[in-house]
Amino acid sequence: MYATSSSWFFWVAGIAVGLPASLIVLTEWRRSLIRRHSPLAAPVGLLRTYVLPVIALLLLMLKVAVVPARDVPIRIVATVLVFLTLLLVLSGLSNAVFANAPETSWRSRVPRIFIDVARMVLIILGLAVISRYIWGSNVKGVFTAVGVSSVVIGLMLQHSVGQIVSGLFMLFEQPFRMGDWLDTAAARGRVVEVNWRAVHIESSTGVQITPNSVLAGTSFTNLSRLSTSHTTITSTFSASDAPDQVCATLTQIATNLPQRGDDIEPSTVPIGDHKYRTTIGLKSPGDDDAVQATFRRWIWYAARREKLHLDGVGDDYSTPKRIAAALDEAAAPGLRLSQADQQALAPYARLLRYGTGELIQAPGEIPKTITVMVAGHAQLAVTLGDGSIAGVRSLDKGALLGVAAFTHQANLAYVHALDEVTLLQIEHDEIQRLLSDRPALSREFGRLIDERRTEVQAARKAAGKSNGAKVIQDVVTAVVDTPGSAGKRVDST
């Protein structure tokens, strides 16, 4: 009799000790799962935060307070417990089966919407079981009423329901998945969400919401499933521009694009009416807009440097007044030019401009002219053994490029523009004449060549020791992705 009357004490003691201990264990387990990015962290959190405390409350009511099992408070707590347990089981199954499914398995191909439908059906069935066995309700009449109502609603909304069904069938066929790039009649972009009603496509103009039934009833292209991805860009030049020169210039610019893919070599062909079509491979369909924007920006500068007429417009930047100012402000200090020297060099000088991220000089090339930086900033960088890029130094106003032309040596490094760069190009023969009259300036050029060669070698050695090649490879893409921030490839001497 004493043991029976005091059994509540053991339940209280068990719950007082067991509940905190279980909460501590589940908390540590959940933290461990979160650190490993495991999908089971969510169901463990549900068990710790809701299910376990409700179990403890139910035991206290039944074993300590001795509330009759058929009383309303017990039924309410039991209903909450069964519902939470149902959610726990569904969450655990969903995360365990579908969360980290391999891409090639059938589990990864199941659309999220079907998982949601299955979860909803199971929840409805669970509520029916709760209503039947805990509250003693007659669910047959409810299901009959729901069935009749569904038929009536289906007849009333047959057009809308038909759209939903057709959309579900389309999703079941798996023509695309989350993250794929689609080209539809309404938008071209990446799939960011698929729900009951529509597919959300993120494009350059915003998020295009396309109903599932529309996609099911029209044709579209899944760009992510193409064997090769590319883009084509059309440019217009003047009738006086030589077609071969135009094709070579456009192809060279396309080859230097950092976002282009390697599957397709860039090519340019004339298509009539003074228009040219350039085909550029892409690493991803998502790079299309970036490639087109960078290409159109760079050909504006390249056309003017090559004396071509993009859209019928030539270059009017290199005027005698600007050349005289550039010789006086940028070239004179480094080349030790007098006023007479500046006037003599003016007819043999020309101003060139490069866009942000554009290649100015490449390793392996033998420069034919010397150039002086007049405005902007550039990056000197070298290629490492693993193909990545290591920065050497920044170049700004007054820096000399192409000094290796006087020793007929090839460039050792890259030079890329960090922002819009203006260069003063001086013909090689005129600088050679200047050097022949000034031995001190010739020695200065030799010192500069040796200095940059030493810098290149030191940069390669430092990058090799620190294994930090990737650190500087970001220089390549940062320039184009964020204008004015970093360079891609650069020249050395």
Order of alpha helices (4+ residues) and beta strands (2+ residues): alpha-alpha-alpha-alpha-alpha-alpha-alpha-alpha-alpha-beta-beta-beta-beta-alpha-beta-beta-alpha-beta-beta-alpha-alpha-alpha-alpha-beta-beta-beta-beta-beta-beta-beta-beta-alpha-alpha-alpha
